[in-house]
Amino acid sequence: MRRPDDLSHRCDRMIYDYIVMFASVFEKGGISLERLRTFCLVADAGSIARAAGRNPVRQSQFSRQVKELEEHFEVELVRREGKGLVLTEAGHALARTARAQLGALDDYEKRCRAMPVTFRLGAGDTLLRWLVIPRLSPRKGTRIILETMDPAAVMSGLRDLTLDFGLTHVAGGTRLGSIRYRLFVPRALAHKRDPEWIVANVPMVVPLGDEEFSESVGRLVDPALVCDTFPQAWCAVEGGRWAAVLPDLAKPPADTTVIDWPALHRLDRAIHLASSERAMRTRPNAEAVRAWLRSTLRF
């Protein structure tokens, strides 16, 4: 059993170590949680004006706080580009660090108050609409925020710690399943089940949202209607006057025939659950939430 003086000496030593360890951070001004939060807002908004909600007083305050952070770290954090700002390499690094620290404090506060801990998941509208939302169920102590974004934005969000999880066809993370594409044809128009006859005689709609997909389908189909997303194409099929190439995740509209077309098999696409590894290391329950998402979304 330690004597009281031994324990006192150990505490004194720990306090000294902390003073020495963080001396360079606190020996000069210009850094605070408020300034770091402001910097994250500016980084996410892309400009001080947008981050400040076009409020002139807050714009002046935010501009000063970013400048104070630059003076504290003695590096350039942002660079003007047109009417907005872009982060320098040092700025990206600080934004990631600040998000991690502020997120950890937010998690701690929520645990202290027995509030749900928030996790962000990004994916394309197709995956959110037809895979994620139908399968997710409430999980005690967890709030999931879904964000619609393209695969490049998902990977960027995971890297910059604006996302905890993302669904993407880019290899990496856990493979959840594979999407296959099929012809969705209103029954009134499907006089033959031959795919070649369908694409030659039935008006086709093709989404442009996924450039790689639209280019590949464009070699097989001459569309009479072009839209932005798969859900929009699904709505066109539901109207009964158009056929479309859609992922098999989509539930066929009423009175619709689904036809397998071997020519589309080369478009098969694996879907992966990717994670921010830094978030997995630093956020309590992150591993448990990842395991839950793996089992829930596997198809």
Secondary structure as the mmCIF struct_conf table of DSSP 4:
data_model
#
loop_
_struct_conf.conf_type_id
_struct_conf.id
_struct_conf.beg_label_comp_id
_struct_conf.beg_label_asym_id
_struct_conf.beg_label_seq_id
_struct_conf.end_label_comp_id
_struct_conf.end_label_asym_id
_struct_conf.end_label_seq_id
HELX_RH_AL_P HELX_RH_AL_P1 PRO A 4 MET A 21
TURN_TY1_P TURN_TY1_P1 PHE A 22 PHE A 22
HELX_RH_AL_P HELX_RH_AL_P2 ALA A 23 PHE A 26
BEND BEND1 GLU A 27 GLY A 30
HELX_RH_AL_P HELX_RH_AL_P3 LEU A 33 ALA A 45
BEND BEND2 GLY A 46 SER A 47
HELX_RH_AL_P HELX_RH_AL_P4 ILE A 48 ALA A 51
TURN_TY1_P TURN_TY1_P2 ALA A 52 ARG A 54
HELX_RH_AL_P HELX_RH_AL_P5 PRO A 56 PHE A 73
TURN_TY1_P TURN_TY1_P3 GLU A 74 GLU A 74
BEND BEND3 VAL A 75 VAL A 75
STRN STRN1 VAL A 78 GLU A 81
TURN_TY1_P TURN_TY1_P4 GLY A 82 LYS A 83
STRN STRN2 GLY A 84 LEU A 87
HELX_RH_AL_P HELX_RH_AL_P6 GLU A 89 CYS A 112
TURN_TY1_P TURN_TY1_P5 ARG A 113 ALA A 114
HELX_LH_PP_P HELX_LH_PP_P1 MET A 115 PRO A 116
STRN STRN3 VAL A 117 ALA A 123
HELX_RH_AL_P HELX_RH_AL_P7 ASP A 125 LEU A 127
HELX_RH_PI_P HELX_RH_PI_P1 LEU A 128 VAL A 132
HELX_RH_AL_P HELX_RH_AL_P8 ILE A 133 ARG A 135
TURN_TY1_P TURN_TY1_P6 LYS A 140 GLY A 141
STRN STRN4 THR A 142 THR A 148
HELX_RH_AL_P HELX_RH_AL_P9 PRO A 151 ASP A 160
TURN_TY1_P TURN_TY1_P7 LEU A 161 LEU A 161
BEND BEND4 THR A 162 THR A 162
BEND BEND5 ASP A 164 ASP A 164
STRN STRN5 PHE A 165 THR A 168
BEND BEND6 HIS A 169 ALA A 171
BEND BEND7 GLY A 173 GLY A 173
STRN STRN6 THR A 174 ILE A 179
STRN STRN7 TYR A 181 PRO A 186
TURN_TY1_P TURN_TY1_P8 ARG A 187 LEU A 189
BEND BEND8 HIS A 191 HIS A 191
HELX_RH_AL_P HELX_RH_AL_P10 PRO A 195 ASN A 201
BEND BEND9 VAL A 202 VAL A 202
STRN STRN8 MET A 204 PRO A 207
BEND BEND10 GLY A 209 ASP A 210
HELX_RH_AL_P HELX_RH_AL_P11 GLU A 211 GLY A 218
TURN_TY1_P TURN_TY1_P9 ARG A 219 LEU A 220
BEND BEND11 ALA A 224 ALA A 224
STRN STRN9 LEU A 225 CYS A 227
BEND BEND12 ASP A 228 THR A 229
HELX_RH_AL_P HELX_RH_AL_P12 PHE A 230 GLU A 238
TURN_TY1_P TURN_TY1_P10 GLY A 239 GLY A 240
BEND BEND13 ARG A 241 ARG A 241
STRN STRN10 ALA A 243 PRO A 247
TURN_TY1_P TURN_TY1_P11 ASP A 248 LEU A 249
BEND BEND14 ALA A 250 ALA A 250
HELX_LH_PP_P HELX_LH_PP_P2 LYS A 251 PRO A 253
TURN_TY1_P TURN_TY1_P12 ALA A 254 ASP A 255
STRN STRN11 THR A 256 ILE A 259
HELX_RH_3T_P HELX_RH_3T_P1 PRO A 262 LEU A 267
STRN STRN12 ARG A 269 SER A 275
HELX_RH_AL_P HELX_RH_AL_P13 GLU A 277 THR A 282
BEND BEND15 ARG A 283 ARG A 283
TURN_TY1_P TURN_TY1_P13 PRO A 284 ASN A 285
HELX_RH_AL_P HELX_RH_AL_P14 ALA A 286 LEU A 297
#
